[in-house]
Amino acid sequence: MQEIQNMHFSKNRCEFKTIIQKKISRWEGVADLKLFSVYFENTWLKGSFKNWQVYLPHPGFATTNNSIESFNGRISQLSKLLLK
């Protein structure tokens, strides 16, 4: 869903909250998305995984879901340069 990606890549907390308010209320208004809305809010906005937005990490820290992905990506880039 593009809406979740927009939340993830919010530039700051204010933008994130604005997107959430619009999307959650829209999801609650669609019968097929009501249950998803409850799940999303409880799990990804209030639960253990609530700090998943890109703007949250401190400068210099990876913004991927798994910081090892950044490390592996860098190794891959360097190995390609060395193998040329």
N, CA, C and O atoms as a GROMACS GRO file, in nm:
protein
  336
    1MET      N    1   0.083  -0.120   0.000
    1MET     CA    2   0.000   0.000   0.000
    1MET      C    3   0.087   0.125   0.000
    1MET      O    4   0.177   0.139   0.083
    2GLN      N    5   0.060   0.213  -0.091
    2GLN     CA    6   0.133   0.339  -0.101
    2GLN      C    7   0.120   0.421   0.028
    2GLN      O    8   0.212   0.492   0.066
    3GLU      N    9   0.006   0.410   0.093
    3GLU     CA   10  -0.018   0.488   0.214
    3GLU      C   11   0.081   0.454   0.325
    3GLU      O   12   0.130   0.542   0.395
    4ILE      N   13   0.111   0.325   0.341
    4ILE     CA   14   0.206   0.282   0.444
    4ILE      C   15   0.346   0.326   0.407
    4ILE      O   16   0.424   0.366   0.493
    5GLN      N   17   0.379   0.318   0.280
    5GLN     CA   18   0.510   0.365   0.236
    5GLN      C   19   0.524   0.516   0.262
    5GLN      O   20   0.631   0.561   0.302
    6ASN      N   21   0.418   0.591   0.239
    6ASN     CA   22   0.422   0.735   0.268
    6ASN      C   23   0.445   0.760   0.417
    6ASN      O   24   0.518   0.852   0.455
    7MET      N   25   0.384   0.679   0.502
    7MET     CA   26   0.407   0.692   0.646
    7MET      C   27   0.552   0.662   0.678
    7MET      O   28   0.616   0.737   0.753
    8HIS      N   29   0.604   0.555   0.623
    8HIS     CA   30   0.741   0.513   0.651
    8HIS      C   31   0.842   0.622   0.613
    8HIS      O   32   0.937   0.648   0.687
    9PHE      N   33   0.821   0.685   0.499
    9PHE     CA   34   0.916   0.784   0.450
    9PHE      C   35   0.880   0.928   0.488
    9PHE      O   36   0.928   1.022   0.426
   10SER      N   37   0.796   0.945   0.589
   10SER     CA   38   0.764   1.080   0.638
   10SER      C   39   0.892   1.152   0.678
   10SER      O   40   0.986   1.090   0.727
   11LYS      N   41   0.894   1.282   0.657
   11LYS     CA   42   1.014   1.361   0.689
   11LYS      C   43   1.024   1.395   0.837
   11LYS      O   44   1.134   1.419   0.888
   12ASN      N   45   0.910   1.396   0.905
   12ASN     CA   46   0.911   1.430   1.047
   12ASN      C   47   0.782   1.379   1.113
   12ASN      O   48   0.693   1.327   1.046
   13ARG      N   49   0.776   1.394   1.245
   13ARG     CA   50   0.662   1.343   1.321
   13ARG      C   51   0.530   1.412   1.281
   13ARG      O   52   0.426   1.348   1.275
   14CYS      N   53   0.536   1.540   1.255
   14CYS     CA   54   0.416   1.616   1.216
   14CYS      C   55   0.357   1.560   1.086
   14CYS      O   56   0.237   1.536   1.077
   15GLU      N   57   0.442   1.541   0.986
   15GLU     CA   58   0.396   1.485   0.859
   15GLU      C   59   0.342   1.344   0.880
   15GLU      O   60   0.239   1.308   0.822
   16PHE      N   61   0.409   1.265   0.961
   16PHE     CA   62   0.365   1.128   0.991
   16PHE      C   63   0.226   1.128   1.054
   16PHE      O   64   0.139   1.052   1.012
   17LYS      N   65   0.206   1.214   1.154
   17LYS     CA   66   0.076   1.220   1.222
   17LYS      C   67  -0.035   1.264   1.126
   17LYS      O   68  -0.147   1.213   1.133
   18THR      N   69  -0.005   1.358   1.039
   18THR     CA   70  -0.103   1.405   0.941
   18THR      C   71  -0.146   1.291   0.849
   18THR      O   72  -0.265   1.272   0.822
   19ILE      N   73  -0.048   1.215   0.800
   19ILE     CA   74  -0.078   1.102   0.712
   19ILE      C   75  -0.160   0.997   0.787
   19ILE      O   76  -0.258   0.946   0.734
   20ILE      N   77  -0.121   0.966   0.910
   20ILE     CA   78  -0.192   0.866   0.990
   20ILE      C   79  -0.338   0.906   1.008
   20ILE      O   80  -0.428   0.824   0.985
   21GLN      N   81  -0.363   1.029   1.048
   21GLN     CA   82  -0.500   1.073   1.074
   21GLN      C   83  -0.587   1.055   0.951
   21GLN      O   84  -0.701   1.009   0.961
   22LYS      N   85  -0.535   1.092   0.835
   22LYS     CA   86  -0.612   1.080   0.711
   22LYS      C   87  -0.636   0.934   0.674
   22LYS      O   88  -0.748   0.896   0.639
   23LYS      N   89  -0.530   0.854   0.680
   23LYS     CA   90  -0.541   0.716   0.633
   23LYS      C   91  -0.619   0.627   0.728
   23LYS      O   92  -0.702   0.547   0.684
   24ILE      N   93  -0.596   0.640   0.858
   24ILE     CA   94  -0.668   0.557   0.954
   24ILE      C   95  -0.818   0.586   0.946
   24ILE      O   96  -0.899   0.494   0.948
   25SER      N   97  -0.854   0.712   0.937
   25SER     CA   98  -0.997   0.743   0.928
   25SER      C   99  -1.055   0.692   0.797
   25SER      O  100  -1.170   0.649   0.794
   26ARG      N  101  -0.978   0.696   0.689
   26ARG     CA  102  -1.026   0.643   0.560
   26ARG      C  103  -1.041   0.491   0.570
   26ARG      O  104  -1.140   0.435   0.524
   27TRP      N  105  -0.941   0.424   0.630
   27TRP     CA  106  -0.947   0.278   0.644
   27TRP      C  107  -1.066   0.236   0.729
   27TRP      O  108  -1.133   0.137   0.699
   28GLU      N  109  -1.092   0.312   0.836
   28GLU     CA  110  -1.205   0.278   0.923
   28GLU      C  111  -1.338   0.293   0.852
   28GLU      O  112  -1.437   0.229   0.889
   29GLY      N  113  -1.341   0.376   0.749
   29GLY     CA  114  -1.464   0.399   0.674
   29GLY      C  115  -1.491   0.294   0.566
   29GLY      O  116  -1.599   0.294   0.506
   30VAL      N  117  -1.396   0.206   0.543
   30VAL     CA  118  -1.412   0.100   0.442
   30VAL      C  119  -1.429  -0.032   0.516
   30VAL      O  120  -1.340  -0.075   0.590
   31ALA      N  121  -1.541  -0.096   0.496
   31ALA     CA  122  -1.574  -0.218   0.570
   31ALA      C  123  -1.463  -0.323   0.565
   31ALA      O  124  -1.429  -0.382   0.667
   32ASP      N  125  -1.406  -0.345   0.447
   32ASP     CA  126  -1.302  -0.448   0.432
   32ASP      C  127  -1.171  -0.410   0.499
   32ASP      O  128  -1.086  -0.496   0.521
   33LEU      N  129  -1.152  -0.283   0.531
   33LEU     CA  130  -1.026  -0.238   0.592
   33LEU      C  131  -1.038  -0.208   0.742
   33LEU      O  132  -0.939  -0.173   0.805
   34LYS      N  133  -1.157  -0.222   0.798
   34LYS     CA  134  -1.177  -0.191   0.940
   34LYS      C  135  -1.089  -0.275   1.030
   34LYS      O  136  -1.022  -0.223   1.119
   35LEU      N  137  -1.088  -0.405   1.008
   35LEU     CA  138  -1.008  -0.496   1.089
   35LEU      C  139  -0.858  -0.467   1.070
   35LEU      O  140  -0.782  -0.469   1.166
   36PHE      N  141  -0.818  -0.440   0.945
   36PHE     CA  142  -0.680  -0.405   0.918
   36PHE      C  143  -0.640  -0.277   0.991
   36PHE      O  144  -0.530  -0.267   1.045
   37SER      N  145  -0.730  -0.181   0.993
   37SER     CA  146  -0.704  -0.054   1.062
   37SER      C  147  -0.676  -0.076   1.210
   37SER      O  148  -0.583  -0.016   1.265
   38VAL      N  149  -0.754  -0.161   1.274
   38VAL     CA  150  -0.735  -0.192   1.417
   38VAL      C  151  -0.600  -0.261   1.436
   38VAL      O  152  -0.523  -0.224   1.526
   39TYR      N  153  -0.572  -0.361   1.352
   39TYR     CA  154  -0.443  -0.432   1.359
   39TYR      C  155  -0.327  -0.335   1.340
   39TYR      O  156  -0.232  -0.336   1.419
   40PHE      N  157  -0.332  -0.252   1.237
   40PHE     CA  158  -0.223  -0.160   1.205
   40PHE      C  159  -0.199  -0.062   1.319
   40PHE      O  160  -0.085  -0.038   1.358
   41GLU      N  161  -0.306  -0.008   1.371
   41GLU     CA  162  -0.292   0.089   1.480
   41GLU      C  163  -0.234   0.024   1.605
   41GLU      O  164  -0.144   0.080   1.667
   42ASN      N  165  -0.284  -0.092   1.643
   42ASN     CA  166  -0.237  -0.160   1.764
   42ASN      C  167  -0.095  -0.212   1.751
   42ASN      O  168  -0.018  -0.210   1.848
   43THR      N  169  -0.058  -0.260   1.633
   43THR     CA  170   0.073  -0.320   1.613
   43THR      C  171   0.180  -0.220   1.574
   43THR      O  172   0.288  -0.217   1.632
   44TRP      N  173   0.150  -0.138   1.475
   44TRP     CA  174   0.252  -0.052   1.415
   44TRP      C  175   0.251   0.092   1.465
   44TRP      O  176   0.346   0.166   1.440
   45LEU      N  177   0.147   0.133   1.535
   45LEU     CA  178   0.143   0.271   1.587
   45LEU      C  179   0.150   0.277   1.739
   45LEU      O  180   0.196   0.376   1.795
   46LYS      N  181   0.104   0.171   1.807
   46LYS     CA  182   0.102   0.171   1.953
   46LYS      C  183   0.183   0.057   2.014
   46LYS      O  184   0.218   0.063   2.132
   47GLY      N  185   0.214  -0.045   1.936
   47GLY     CA  186   0.280  -0.165   1.989
   47GLY      C  187   0.431  -0.156   1.991
   47GLY      O  188   0.489  -0.048   1.982
   48SER      N  189   0.493  -0.271   2.002
   48SER     CA  190   0.639  -0.283   2.013
   48SER      C  191   0.713  -0.231   1.889
   48SER      O  192   0.830  -0.194   1.898
   49PHE      N  193   0.646  -0.229   1.776
   49PHE     CA  194   0.711  -0.191   1.650
   49PHE      C  195   0.681  -0.046   1.609
   49PHE      O  196   0.692  -0.013   1.491
   50LYS      N  197   0.645   0.038   1.704
   50LYS     CA  198   0.598   0.172   1.670
   50LYS      C  199   0.706   0.267   1.617
   50LYS      O  200   0.672   0.373   1.565
   51ASN      N  201   0.833   0.234   1.628
   51ASN     CA  202   0.941   0.324   1.585
   51ASN      C  203   1.003   0.279   1.453
   51ASN      O  204   1.124   0.258   1.446
   52TRP      N  205   0.922   0.264   1.350
   52TRP     CA  206   0.967   0.213   1.222
   52TRP      C  207   0.983   0.320   1.114
   52TRP      O  208   1.021   0.288   1.002
   53GLN      N  209   0.956   0.444   1.145
   53GLN     CA  210   0.961   0.550   1.045
   53GLN      C  211   1.106   0.590   1.016
   53GLN      O  212   1.192   0.585   1.104
   54VAL      N  213   1.132   0.629   0.893
   54VAL     CA  214   1.266   0.664   0.849
   54VAL      C  215   1.322   0.783   0.928
   54VAL      O  216   1.442   0.786   0.954
   55TYR      N  217   1.240   0.879   0.965
   55TYR     CA  218   1.291   0.999   1.030
   55TYR      C  219   1.339   0.974   1.174
   55TYR      O  220   1.401   1.064   1.232
   56LEU      N  221   1.314   0.859   1.232
   56LEU     CA  222   1.349   0.834   1.372
   56LEU      C  223   1.496   0.802   1.401
   56LEU      O  224   1.545   0.847   1.505
   57PRO      N  225   1.569   0.730   1.317
   57PRO     CA  226   1.709   0.699   1.352
   57PRO      C  227   1.793   0.826   1.363
   57PRO      O  228   1.768   0.925   1.296
   58HIS      N  229   1.893   0.819   1.448
   58HIS     CA  230   1.986   0.931   1.462
   58HIS      C  231   2.071   0.943   1.337
   58HIS      O  232   2.092   0.843   1.267
   59PRO      N  233   2.120   1.063   1.306
   59PRO     CA  234   2.205   1.080   1.188
   59PRO      C  235   2.323   0.982   1.190
   59PRO      O  236   2.386   0.961   1.294
   60GLY      N  237   2.351   0.923   1.076
   60GLY     CA  238   2.461   0.829   1.066
   60GLY      C  239   2.420   0.684   1.085
   60GLY      O  240   2.498   0.594   1.058
   61PHE      N  241   2.298   0.661   1.132
   61PHE     CA  242   2.249   0.525   1.150
   61PHE      C  243   2.166   0.485   1.029
   61PHE      O  244   2.107   0.569   0.962
   62ALA      N  245   2.162   0.357   1.002
   62ALA     CA  246   2.090   0.305   0.886
   62ALA      C  247   1.940   0.332   0.898
   62ALA      O  248   1.885   0.331   1.008
   63THR      N  249   1.876   0.355   0.785
   63THR     CA  250   1.732   0.376   0.784
   63THR      C  251   1.657   0.254   0.731
   63THR      O  252   1.536   0.260   0.712
   64THR      N  253   1.728   0.146   0.707
   64THR     CA  254   1.662   0.024   0.662
   64THR      C  255   1.602  -0.047   0.782
   64THR      O  256   1.631  -0.012   0.896
   65ASN      N  257   1.519  -0.147   0.756
   65ASN     CA  258   1.461  -0.225   0.864
   65ASN      C  259   1.567  -0.307   0.936
   65ASN      O  260   1.548  -0.344   1.051
   66ASN      N  261   1.677  -0.334   0.869
   66ASN     CA  262   1.782  -0.415   0.926
   66ASN      C  263   1.915  -0.349   0.890
   66ASN      O  264   1.953  -0.346   0.773
   67SER      N  265   1.985  -0.297   0.989
   67SER     CA  266   2.108  -0.222   0.961
   67SER      C  267   2.214  -0.305   0.891
   67SER      O  268   2.301  -0.250   0.824
   68ILE      N  269   2.209  -0.435   0.906
   68ILE     CA  270   2.307  -0.521   0.837
   68ILE      C  271   2.289  -0.514   0.686
   68ILE      O  272   2.384  -0.538   0.612
   69GLU      N  273   2.168  -0.480   0.638
   69GLU     CA  274   2.146  -0.464   0.495
   69GLU      C  275   2.236  -0.355   0.438
   69GLU      O  276   2.290  -0.369   0.329
   70SER      N  277   2.250  -0.246   0.511
   70SER     CA  278   2.337  -0.136   0.467
   70SER      C  279   2.482  -0.182   0.461
   70SER      O  280   2.553  -0.151   0.365
   71PHE      N  281   2.524  -0.254   0.562
   71PHE     CA  282   2.661  -0.305   0.567
   71PHE      C  283   2.688  -0.400   0.450
   71PHE      O  284   2.789  -0.389   0.382
   72ASN      N  285   2.596  -0.493   0.428
   72ASN     CA  286   2.611  -0.588   0.317
   72ASN      C  287   2.608  -0.517   0.182
   72ASN      O  288   2.680  -0.556   0.090
   73GLY      N  289   2.526  -0.414   0.170
   73GLY     CA  290   2.520  -0.337   0.047
   73GLY      C  291   2.651  -0.268   0.017
   73GLY      O  292   2.696  -0.263  -0.097
   74ARG      N  293   2.712  -0.214   0.121
   74ARG     CA  294   2.840  -0.145   0.104
   74ARG      C  295   2.950  -0.244   0.064
   74ARG      O  296   3.032  -0.215  -0.022
   75ILE      N  297   2.951  -0.361   0.128
   75ILE     CA  298   3.048  -0.466   0.092
   75ILE      C  299   3.030  -0.505  -0.054
   75ILE      O  300   3.128  -0.522  -0.128
   76SER      N  301   2.906  -0.521  -0.096
   76SER     CA  302   2.877  -0.557  -0.234
   76SER      C  303   2.929  -0.451  -0.330
   76SER      O  304   2.989  -0.484  -0.433
   77GLN      N  305   2.907  -0.324  -0.298
   77GLN     CA  306   2.956  -0.215  -0.383
   77GLN      C  307   3.108  -0.218  -0.394
   77GLN      O  308   3.164  -0.205  -0.503
   78LEU      N  309   3.174  -0.235  -0.280
   78LEU     CA  310   3.319  -0.236  -0.279
   78LEU      C  311   3.376  -0.356  -0.355
   78LEU      O  312   3.475  -0.343  -0.426
   79SER      N  313   3.313  -0.472  -0.339
   79SER     CA  314   3.362  -0.591  -0.409
   79SER      C  315   3.347  -0.576  -0.560
   79SER      O  316   3.431  -0.624  -0.636
   80LYS      N  317   3.239  -0.511  -0.604
   80LYS     CA  318   3.221  -0.489  -0.748
   80LYS      C  319   3.329  -0.396  -0.802
   80LYS      O  320   3.379  -0.416  -0.914
   81LEU      N  321   3.365  -0.295  -0.724
   81LEU     CA  322   3.471  -0.204  -0.765
   81LEU      C  323   3.606  -0.276  -0.774
   81LEU      O  324   3.684  -0.252  -0.866
   82LEU      N  325   3.631  -0.362  -0.677
   82LEU     CA  326   3.759  -0.434  -0.673
   82LEU      C  327   3.771  -0.538  -0.783
   82LEU      O  328   3.882  -0.568  -0.829
   83LEU      N  329   3.658  -0.595  -0.826
   83LEU     CA  330   3.659  -0.700  -0.926
   83LEU      C  331   3.663  -0.647  -1.070
   83LEU      O  332   3.674  -0.724  -1.165
   84LYS      N  333   3.654  -0.516  -1.085
   84LYS     CA  334   3.656  -0.458  -1.221
   84LYS      C  335   3.792  -0.471  -1.285
   84LYS      O  336   3.811  -0.428  -1.398
   0.00000   0.00000   0.00000
